Amino acid sequence: MPSRICIRCFNSSSNRLILRQYISTASNSSNSATNVGHSVSTRQQLYVTDPISPGSIFFLPNGTKVFNKLIQFMKLQQQNKYGFQEVITPLIYRKSLWEQSGHWENYKDDMFRVEGNDSTKEEFGLKPMNCPGHCVMFQKFDRSYNELPLRFSDFSPLHRNEASGALSGLSRVRKFHQDDGHIFCTTDQVEEEIEKCLQLVDLCYSTVFPLRKDMKKSFGYKLCLSTRPEKYIGKLEVWDHAESVLKSILEDSGKQWSINKGDGAFYGPKLDIHVEDHIGKYHQVATIQLDFQLPERFNLKYKDADGSYKQPIMIHRAVFGSLERFMAILMDSNNGNWPFWLNPNQAMVIPVANDNKKIIAFSKKVIGKLRGEDSDPSKPIQLNSFHFNVDIDTRDESVSYRLRDAIGKKYSYIIMIGEQEVSNLKVALRSRESRKVDMLTLDELFEKFCDLEKNYK
């Protein structure tokens, strides 16, 4: 049987990075989520990589829209529903901080170390995680039991010096972002806080994975308790107590879970959450970690109701985990068929006749309305207004060609505008999944898109 050869042409210099990405996709067939992600990214121009910065992602405009929408979604949930307060912390810290936290002893081989340019040649480290910085912030003020639980969230970029051979698309990178959060609480608050973290996982995954048929059943993820590794800090009895607390919470949750012996963080046990891809392979995303060690190392204290000073307990948690890896799993899950609210390509306007000035003028009016543009350039756009990702195709191609192309690029909706639509001040709307055409006024169209976005459809 003859071989099947596929040839793709990249005829402009602007697509050189995409060509490199496509070659990388073809040569890496071992990672399912990574392969699907590369394929979707190439079709929709979401991101590229380049040897000039191994393990770092160049997010293109469409990929940046998805990335920002995921962060916007998470900020709304955790800040407005679960009481997190967003903070911004430095990217680089003195070696002394990492020595105090234990990272220099237990994690420095996975860190990027930086040398200062003054006479002392002081050594610094790019942060691989946010927890020591959050401990510094807690430490700066006299804390009372009335302030607890104190919940910090942080979306700063992180850097980990992964081996070059382990790097893989979005799934394994050196620079990445987390929806990172740390909770400082009392002993009595631990169980409730971890239960809330699991509730947030359920809420987010059931919303973000609408196309997964198995989401009706435990939202398609597995819970795993990772216990004390060989290399750890702290006392054995403290570790045993922390693991016992997490086991009790898991048993009371009613969810299925398993134990992964020896895979905990060096400072505490953790609950890892693994999401299944389309071929049944599981990938770790969320994590919830219980930590008695860092509060002790940073001498964190709060004043209790009786006037005594006590040490808080620290909970580390990330729901999406690495945003980059989470996007790869999303692309594997939906194969580029993004739900409307998350789609970087929400609607394509196709004028039936490109040489008809009335049709083009009405098409531009439709685009302006959907993008939230104001006709008065002196007025700023409102912060809480709706802005949809809408494009227009005025190429000198047939309507049927442009329609097929928009469907192929996974636009959620195609808006057709001809002379009849201009006369009736309406648009012809169809979705990528259906041939059914609805005639809508501009206000009806805008309200439809607003409802889809508000309901995460």
N, C-alpha and C positions, 0 to 999 in steps of 0.2 A: 504494500500500500504506500503510495507517495506521501511524503511529509507535507503538512500544511504550513505555509509560510504567511505570516502577517506582516505587512509593511506599513509603517506610519511615517508620514512626511511632516517635518517641522521646518517650515520655510521662512522663518523670521528669527532674527537674533534674540528677540524677546522671549522665545520659547526654549532657549538652550537649557535653562535650569529644568524645565519640564521634561525635556528629552533625557537628561541625566536621571531624573526621577523614574521615568518609564523604564530605562535600562536596569535601574536598581530593582524595580518591581519584577521584571522578567527573570532576574537572577536569584531571587529570594522566594522560594516556594514552600518553605518550611513553616512559616507563621501565617495562619489563616487570617486573623484579624488584620495583620500588617499588609498582606497581599490585597485584600479587599479594599483596605484604606487607600493604598497606592492607586488602585484602579479607579476608585471613586474620585480621588483627588485629581487625577489626570484629566478625567472627563469634566469635572466641575471647577478645576483650577483652585483648589483649596490651599495647598501648601507644597513646598519643594524642600529638598535638602541639597547640600553642596559640600564637597570635601574641604572647602575653605574653613568650615566650622563644623567638624564632625559631632554628631549627636545633638545638633541644634536645628530648630525648625524655622524655616522662612514661611511665615503665614502670609498667603496672598490675600487680597481684599475679601474674597468669598469665605476663606477659612477664618479670617479675623472676625467676620460677622457671626459665624457660628460660635467661635471661642468667646466673644464678648457677650453673646446672648446667654450662653451657659452660665457665665459668671453673674450676669444680671439676674438670672433666674435664682441662682443660689443665694445671692445677697438678699433678695426679697424674702426668701423662705426663712433663712437662718436669723436674719436681723429682726424681721417683723413678727415671725411666729415663735422663734425660739430664743430671742433675747441676746443674740451675739452682737458685739460691738466691733466694727472693723478698725484695724490699726495698720500702720505702715512702718516697717522696720528696716534697718540697714541691711545691705547685701554682704558686707565684709566686717569681720570682727577680729580683734587681737587674738593671738594664740592663747592668751591667759584665760579667755572666756571658754574656749573649747577644752582646755585642761580642767577647768572647774566643772564643766558639765559632764566630762568623761568621754567626750567625742574624740579628743586628741589621742587618747590611749586606745580606744576601741574602734575608731572610725576614720582615722586620719588618712589611711590608704585610699579611701573613697572620696576624699576631699581635694579640692583645688587649693593649693597653698600659694600665697602671694607674699612677696617680699617688699617691704617699704623702701623708698629711695633716699631716706635720710642716713645720717652717719651711723646710726645704730643698726641698720639693716633689720629692723623689727619684722617678725613673721606674723602674717595674717592668714585667715582662711575664708574663702567664699562659703556662705552658709549652705549646708545641705538640707537643713531643716530650720524651722522657726522657733522651736521650743525654748532654747536658751535666751533668745531675745525677749520672748514674752515673760520669762522669769525675771529678767532685768526690769521690765516695765512694772511687774507686780511689786517688785522690791522697792521701787522708788517712793512709795507712799505708805503711810500708816494705814493698814487695812483693818476693817471691822467685820465681824460676822454678818453684820447687816448688808454688806456688799456682796456676800457670797450667795449663790455661785456667780463668779465673775467669768464672763465668756468673751474671749478675744478671737477674732477671725482675721486672716491674713492671706492675701493673694500674691505676695511678692514672689518673683522668680527664684528658683532654687537650682543649685548646681551640684552634681555628683559625678565623680570621675570614673564613669563606667569604662570597662575594657573595650577597646575599639571593636573587637570581634563580637561583642555582645550587642552592639548598637543595631537597632532595627526600626526604621520608620518613625512613627509616632509612639510605638509601644515601648521602646527602650531608648532613652535619650540622656543627654548629659545636662541640658538646661530644660527645666520644666516648671510648671505652675501647679499648685495645689489649692483646693478650697480648704486651707489649713485652719484648724481651730483648736484652742486650748481652754479648758474649763478648770478653774480653781475653785474647789468646793470643800465642804466639811465631810466627815465620814458618813453622816446621816443622809447626805445628799447624793452620794455616789450612785446608788441604784437607780434613782429617779432620773439622773442626768444621762446615764447610759441608755436607759429605756427611751428617753427623748431622742438620743442619737439614732437609735434603731428606727424610731418613728420617722425621723427625717429621711433616713435611707429609703424606707418604704414609700414615703411621699414623693421623693425625687425620682426614684427609679420607675415607679408606676406612671409618672408623668412623662418622663423623657424617653421611655421605651414603649410607645403606644403600638408599634407594629409587631412586637414580639407576642406570639400567640400563647406562650407559656407564662406571660406576666400575670395572668389571672391566678396562677398557682405559685405563691411565694415569690412573685416578681422575678423568677428566673435566677435567683442567686443562692449561694451556699454560705453558711456561717462556719467559721473555723477558729477554734481557740488555739493560738500559738503560745507555747509555754517557754520556760526558761532555757536560753541557749547555753552552750558551754562557756562562752565568754560573756560575763555579766558583771554588773556592779551592784553593791548592796548586800544586805544580809539574807540568808537563805529563808529564815522564818518570815521575813517581809514578803519575799517572793511567793512563798506558799500561801500566805494570807491573800495576796492580790489575785492569784490564780483561783483560789477558793471563792472569792467574791464574784469573779467573772463566770465561773461554772454555775454558781447559784442563780445569777441573772439569766443565763442561757436556759437553764432548766425551767425557770419560771416563765420564760417567754413563750413556750409552746412551739418554738421553731426547731427544725432539725439542725444539728450541728455536729461537728467532728473535732478531733484534737490533732494538731500538728506539733508533735513534740520537738522542742529545741529550736523553734523558729520565731520566738519572741524577740522583741527589741532588747538591746543590752541593758536597758533601764527598767523594763517591765513587760508583763504579758500583754497580749493584744488579741482583739477579735478582728480577723480578716474576713472580708466579704468578696466572694469570687462570682463573677458574672459569666454566663455561658455564651459562647459564640455560635455561629450557625452550623458548625460541624461537631458541636458538643464539647469543645475544649474550654476550660475555665481560665479566667484571667483575674488576678487580684486587682480590685479597685479601691473600695472603701476600707478604712481601718479605724478601730477604736481601741485605744491603749490606756491602761491604768498604770500610773506612775507615782511611786512613793519616794523615788530616788532623787530626782531633780529638785523637788521642794526642800529636801534635806541638804543637798549640795549647795543650794543658793541661800540656805537659811531663811526660807520664806516663812513669815508669821502673820497671823491675824489675831486681833483681840476679841476674845469670846465674851459672851454675855456676863460671865462671872468676873471679868477683868483679867483673866489669865491669857497668856499667849500660846497659841497652838499652831501646829503646822498644817497647811492645807494639803489636800490630795489633788493631784493634777491628772486630768483626762486629756489625752491627745485624740483628735478625731479629724478625719477627712472623708467626705461622702463620695465625691467624684474621684478622690485620690489624685493621681496625676491627670490634669485636664487633657494633656496630649494623648495619654493612653486611653482615657475615657472616650475621646473623639474617635479613636481608631475602632473601639468596640461599637460605638454608635454607627459608624459607617459599615462595619461588618453586619450589624443588625438590620439596617435599613437599605443597604446597597445604594445609597444616594437618594432614596425616596424620603427626603426629610419631611417631617410634619410642617405644616404651614408656618407655625410660630418660630421654628428653628431654621427654616429654609433660607439660605442666602439668596436664592432665586425664587421669590414669592410669586411674581407675576410678570408676564411678558406681554407688552402691547404690540399688536400687529396691525398697522394701517393697511387696509385693502389696496389703496392706490397711493403710492408715495408721491405722485406728482399733483395730487389734489390738495390745494392749500387749506381748504376747510377741514378735510379729514386730518391733516397733519396738525392743524391748530387745535382741533378738539382732542386729538391724541395727547398733545402736550398738556392740555388742561387736565385730562384724566391723570397723567403722570404726576403733575404738580399737586393735585388733591391727595393722591395716595402716598406721596413722599412727605406730605405735611409741609410743603413749601408755602410760604406766604407771599402774596403778590407785592406786598410792600417791603422793599429791601431794607428799610430803616427799622423794621420791627424784628426782634429776636424770636426764634422759634421757642415755644413753650417747652419746659423740661418734661412735663408729663403727657405730651401729645403723642399720637401714633405716627410712626414713620415706617412705611413698608418698602421692601426691596423690589423696585419695579424698573424694568428695562424696556427699551423700544427697539424693534427690529425694522429698520428702513432699508435693508439691503435690496438690491435689484434682483430679487428672486421671487418665484411664485409664492402665493399665499400658502399653498399646501406644503411647499418645501420649508418655509419659515415655521409653519405650525409643527411639522414633524421634528424640526430641529429643536424647538422649544420643549417639546415633550421629551425628546432624547436627553436634553440637559436638565431634566427633572424640575422644570418650573411647576409650581403648584397649580397655577391658573394661567390661562391664555385669554387675553382680552382682544377681541376682534372689533375693528371700527371701520365702517364703510359709510357710504352716503346715507343709507337708511338710518343708521345709528346717529349720525350727525343731525339729521332732520328731526328725529324723535328725542334727541338729547339723552340717548341710552347707549349702553355697550352690550356686545354679545360676549357672554362669559362661559367658558367651559373649563373643566379641570383636566389634569393629565390622565386621570383614570377613566373618565367618562366622555362619551361623544355628545352627551346631552348639553344643549345650549340654553342659557337663561338670559333674558333681556332685562337689564337692570339700569335704573337711573344712577347717576354718579353718587348720590347720597346713599342709595341702597347698597351699592358696591362697597363704599367705604365702611358702612355699618357691618356688612358681612365680614369684611376683613378684620374689623375691630373685634367682633365676636369670636372669630377664630383665634386671634391672638390672646384675648382675655381668658379664653377657656383652654389654652394650650392644645389646640387642635392642629 
